[in-house]
Amino acid sequence: MSDRLPASPRDPRFVATVAGVLSVAALYVYAATTDVLTTATVSFVLLTVLLPTTAAYWLARRLF
């Protein structure tokens, strides 16, 4: 269980997760308040980037 959860807020995985969540939230707020981007476009781009990244992460954890 300790391998899956960060031990402290100084853990790089914890910091990366918080930064990612805040970045996504900021992007959606920006898309919602302007006419430049739509939330559908933001969702598509994020899924296009995050799904292969997540799959590669879990595959690498299983193989190595």
N, C-alpha and C positions, 0 to 999 in steps of 0.2 A: 504494500500500500504506500509506503514512503517513497517508492520509486516513481509513483504516478503523481503525487502531490508535492508541490514545492515546500521545502522546509521553512523558508523565510522569505520576506519580501525582497531580499537581496539576491534571490535565486534568479539567474538570467532568464529562465523560462517564465517565471512570474512577471518579471519586468516586461518581457516581450509580449506576453498575453495582455497585460494592462495597456501597453502602448498600442497594440493592435485593436483592442476594443474601443479605446478612445479615438483612434484614427477613423475607424469605421463609423462611429457615432458622429464625428465631426463631418465626415463626407456626406452622410445622410441628412444632417441638419443643413449643410450647404445646398444639397440638391433640393431639399424641400423649400428653402427660402429664396431660391433663385430660379430663373427660367433657363439657365444654361444646361443643366443636367436633369434628367428625370430619375426618380428612384428606381425605375425598372432598368435603366441603363447602368446605374450604380450596382444594382443587385447582379446583373449579368456579368459585369466586369469582375466583381469580387468573387463570384462563383467560378468564373473561368480561371482565376488565379489561385484561389484557395483550395478548391477541390483537388487538383493535381498535386499541389504542395502537400496537403494532408495525406493523400494516398502515398506519395513518395516517402514521407516521414514514417508512416506506419510500416511500409514495406522495408525500409532500411532498418527499423527497429527489429523486425522479425528476422531479417537475414543476417544482421551483424550482431 
